Amino acid sequence: MTVITEHKARIDARIAAAARAAGRDPAAVRILGVSKRQPRDRVLAALAAGITDLGENYVQDAIGKVTEFGPGPVWHFIGHVQSNKTRPIAEHFHWVQTITNSRIARRLSAQRPFHAEDLQVCIQVAPRGEPGRGGALPDDIPALAAEIEELPRLQLRGLMVMPLGGLSTKELADEFRAGRELFDALRESGHAVDTLSMGMSADLETAVAEGSTMVRIGTDLFGPREDS
C-alpha cells in the first residue's frame, strides 16, 4: 500500500461519514484529484489507487501530463479560463469547470475538435454572489446555462462553487447551500445537470452535507506540491 493509497482511504472514509450523516449515498460523491504541480510518480500512484479524475489549473503544465498519461484519466480544467488559452483547453481537456461567461463558452465550443467527444462543462458561481470575485452572478446563471446548452460540442453538467478563503464553518455552509439551491433551480427548470463541484480538503464534510457531488482534493491526497 502506497502513501497515496492510504491518503485516499482516509478521504473515502471522511466522505462516507459525511454522506451518511447527511442521509446521502457516499457513492454519489466523486473525488477530483487536484494534480497541479504534482510529480509524475504521485499522479501514477493516485491513478493506481483508483482516482479517475484529475484537475489542473495551469494550461501549459497540464498539457504535458495529458499527453504523457494518455486516454486513461479524465482531465478537468479548474483554473481561470483566459481567452488566449481556450484553444489548448478545448483541445486537451475532457471537462472545464470554470466557465463564467458566454464569450468563453462560445470560444470553447468553436475550438473543440470535431472528432472529440463533447466538452463537459460547469458554470463557476461567483463567491457570495458578488461581482468582481470571479464567477457568474447567480441572476445570470439561468441565461448562461440556456446558452451553453444551445452551443455545439459542449455539454452542461452543472455548477462549480469555490468560496473565498477565511470563512467560518457556518459561512461555508451558507455558501455551499446557496450553490446547491442554484443547482436545484437549474434542475427544476429542466436543465439535465448532475454535477455540483464544491468542497476541498479542509471543508469537504461541510460541502458533502450541503449536496456536493464532487470534491476537489489536492494536498490531502498527493501531499505538498512541488512549488510549496
Wavefront OBJ file of the C-alpha trace (Angstrom):
o trace
v 0.000 0.000 0.000
v 1.421 3.385 -1.007
v 1.175 6.589 0.991
v -1.289 7.944 -1.556
v -3.424 4.802 -1.236
v -3.562 5.462 2.499
v -4.445 9.107 1.869
v -7.259 8.108 -0.471
v -8.625 5.623 2.062
v -8.805 8.389 4.674
v -10.548 10.727 2.224
v -13.010 7.970 1.279
v -13.772 7.439 4.963
v -14.365 11.157 5.527
v -16.703 11.349 2.542
v -18.584 8.242 3.660
v -19.069 9.551 7.190
v -20.211 12.975 5.989
v -22.579 11.488 3.407
v -24.167 9.053 5.839
v -24.601 11.805 8.430
v -26.492 13.793 5.791
v -28.578 10.795 4.706
v -26.772 10.544 1.374
v -25.147 7.694 -0.528
v -21.336 8.028 -0.318
v -21.107 6.684 -3.870
v -22.794 9.894 -5.065
v -19.629 11.885 -4.281
v -16.600 11.667 -6.585
v -13.046 12.686 -5.797
v -11.315 15.020 -8.226
v -7.592 14.724 -7.582
v -6.038 18.179 -7.997
v -2.758 17.179 -9.616
v -1.377 20.629 -10.420
v 2.378 20.867 -9.817
v 2.485 17.257 -8.621
v 5.276 14.949 -9.834
v 4.669 12.053 -12.183
v 5.118 9.300 -9.580
v 2.413 10.741 -7.315
v -0.021 11.049 -10.206
v 0.679 7.439 -11.182
v 0.146 6.356 -7.568
v -3.184 8.194 -7.427
v -4.349 6.506 -10.617
v -3.281 3.137 -9.211
v -5.233 3.925 -6.019
v -8.430 4.345 -8.028
v -8.531 8.060 -8.798
v -10.036 8.530 -12.264
v -10.478 12.312 -12.431
v -7.583 14.782 -12.308
v -7.782 18.573 -12.080
v -5.292 21.108 -13.405
v -5.087 24.907 -13.100
v -2.230 25.743 -15.439
v -2.628 25.007 -19.139
v 0.981 24.536 -20.183
v 1.860 22.343 -17.186
v -1.230 20.233 -17.780
v -0.733 19.566 -21.479
v 2.452 17.602 -20.821
v 0.617 15.377 -18.330
v -2.392 14.897 -20.581
v -0.094 13.847 -23.415
v 2.042 11.566 -21.245
v -0.749 9.756 -19.402
v -2.840 9.156 -22.497
v -6.538 8.308 -22.613
v -6.932 6.805 -19.118
v -7.547 9.766 -16.774
v -10.413 12.218 -17.140
v -8.852 15.690 -17.184
v -10.654 18.688 -15.686
v -9.557 22.288 -16.144
v -10.289 24.082 -12.863
v -8.337 27.329 -13.270
v -9.310 30.717 -14.631
v -10.022 30.417 -18.362
v -8.196 33.135 -20.282
v -9.396 33.969 -23.794
v -5.969 33.262 -25.288
v -5.921 29.787 -23.708
v -9.318 28.484 -24.805
v -7.958 26.585 -27.820
v -5.478 24.358 -25.928
v -8.073 23.844 -23.183
v -10.706 22.829 -25.733
v -8.243 20.510 -27.451
v -6.782 18.702 -24.427
v -9.316 18.545 -21.592
v -12.448 16.472 -21.049
v -14.048 18.919 -18.614
v -13.933 22.657 -17.926
v -15.381 23.574 -14.525
v -14.778 27.322 -14.643
v -16.962 28.854 -17.337
v -18.005 32.320 -16.187
v -19.486 33.967 -19.279
v -20.912 33.268 -22.715
v -17.855 34.592 -24.569
v -15.639 31.893 -23.077
v -18.307 29.255 -23.690
v -18.593 30.244 -27.352
v -14.833 30.116 -27.843
v -14.580 26.658 -26.268
v -17.451 25.444 -28.446
v -15.896 26.781 -31.640
v -12.447 25.414 -30.806
v -13.436 21.944 -29.593
v -12.159 19.437 -32.192
v -14.943 17.893 -34.263
v -13.571 14.391 -33.697
v -13.621 14.748 -29.889
v -16.500 13.962 -27.583
v -18.453 16.918 -26.269
v -16.576 19.026 -23.740
v -18.232 18.604 -20.321
v -18.625 21.981 -18.629
v -19.676 23.576 -15.367
v -20.524 27.187 -14.633
v -18.427 28.709 -11.865
v -20.562 30.590 -9.346
v -19.334 33.957 -8.100
v -18.384 33.709 -4.399
v -21.138 35.195 -2.241
v -22.840 36.249 -5.449
v -20.613 39.331 -5.640
v -19.394 40.877 -8.914
v -15.655 41.111 -9.437
v -14.933 37.988 -7.402
v -14.623 35.580 -10.328
v -17.571 33.525 -11.467
v -21.041 34.062 -12.887
v -23.533 36.014 -10.809
v -26.494 33.948 -9.578
v -29.010 36.023 -11.542
v -27.036 35.436 -14.760
v -26.701 31.667 -14.406
v -30.063 30.586 -15.897
v -29.452 32.515 -19.126
v -25.856 31.328 -19.340
v -26.947 27.720 -18.792
v -29.533 28.039 -21.564
v -26.950 29.490 -23.950
v -24.398 26.760 -23.205
v -26.981 24.082 -23.915
v -27.523 25.559 -27.382
v -23.810 25.502 -28.269
v -22.405 22.565 -30.244
v -19.702 20.341 -28.753
v -20.442 21.433 -25.173
v -22.485 19.559 -22.579
v -23.573 21.428 -19.466
v -23.043 19.255 -16.399
v -23.621 21.623 -13.501
v -22.028 24.201 -11.228
v -18.683 24.728 -9.540
v -18.518 26.594 -6.229
v -15.249 27.992 -4.858
v -15.792 30.141 -1.759
v -13.438 32.864 -0.649
v -10.838 31.979 1.950
v -11.157 32.686 5.636
v -14.826 31.802 6.054
v -16.234 30.225 9.185
v -17.884 26.803 9.019
v -21.294 28.477 9.102
v -20.350 30.884 6.325
v -19.033 27.995 4.235
v -22.242 26.057 4.803
v -24.260 29.089 3.716
v -22.137 29.463 0.570
v -22.438 25.783 -0.314
v -26.173 25.803 0.399
v -26.627 28.755 -1.941
v -24.746 26.821 -4.630
v -26.972 23.792 -4.109
v -30.085 25.950 -4.360
v -28.861 27.345 -7.685
v -28.141 23.790 -8.854
v -31.591 22.591 -7.760
v -33.201 25.539 -9.538
v -31.458 24.576 -12.788
v -32.732 21.028 -12.485
v -36.241 22.145 -11.664
v -36.275 24.389 -14.731
v -35.438 21.452 -16.979
v -31.637 21.506 -17.282
v -30.137 17.999 -17.206
v -27.359 18.839 -14.744
v -25.832 16.227 -12.456
v -22.624 17.743 -11.059
v -22.185 20.099 -8.120
v -18.445 20.542 -7.704
v -17.708 22.060 -4.312
v -15.525 21.338 -1.336
v -11.812 20.811 -0.847
v -9.582 19.083 1.685
v -10.398 21.315 4.654
v -14.136 21.658 4.107
v -15.281 18.513 2.314
v -17.561 17.454 5.184
v -19.466 20.737 5.015
v -19.692 20.524 1.222
v -20.941 16.934 1.246
v -23.540 17.798 3.881
v -24.832 20.541 1.577
v -25.062 18.328 -1.511
v -21.695 18.281 -3.262
v -21.273 15.523 -5.850
v -17.569 16.177 -6.490
v -14.862 17.296 -4.059
v -11.551 18.720 -5.279
v -8.711 17.269 -3.218
v -5.063 18.279 -3.617
v -2.509 18.052 -0.817
v -4.575 15.716 1.366
v -4.341 13.200 -1.473
v -0.963 13.881 -3.103
v 0.998 15.592 -0.349
v 2.615 19.049 -0.644
v 3.057 20.394 -4.164
v 6.491 20.823 -5.709
v 6.111 24.604 -5.576
v 5.106 24.683 -1.895
l 1 2 3 4 5 6 7 8 9 10 11 12 13 14 15 16 17 18 19 20 21 22 23 24 25 26 27 28 29 30 31 32 33 34 35 36 37 38 39 40 41 42 43 44 45 46 47 48 49 50 51 52 53 54 55 56 57 58 59 60 61 62 63 64 65 66 67 68 69 70 71 72 73 74 75 76 77 78 79 80 81 82 83 84 85 86 87 88 89 90 91 92 93 94 95 96 97 98 99 100 101 102 103 104 105 106 107 108 109 110 111 112 113 114 115 116 117 118 119 120 121 122 123 124 125 126 127 128 129 130 131 132 133 134 135 136 137 138 139 140 141 142 143 144 145 146 147 148 149 150 151 152 153 154 155 156 157 158 159 160 161 162 163 164 165 166 167 168 169 170 171 172 173 174 175 176 177 178 179 180 181 182 183 184 185 186 187 188 189 190 191 192 193 194 195 196 197 198 199 200 201 202 203 204 205 206 207 208 209 210 211 212 213 214 215 216 217 218 219 220 221 222 223 224 225 226 227 228
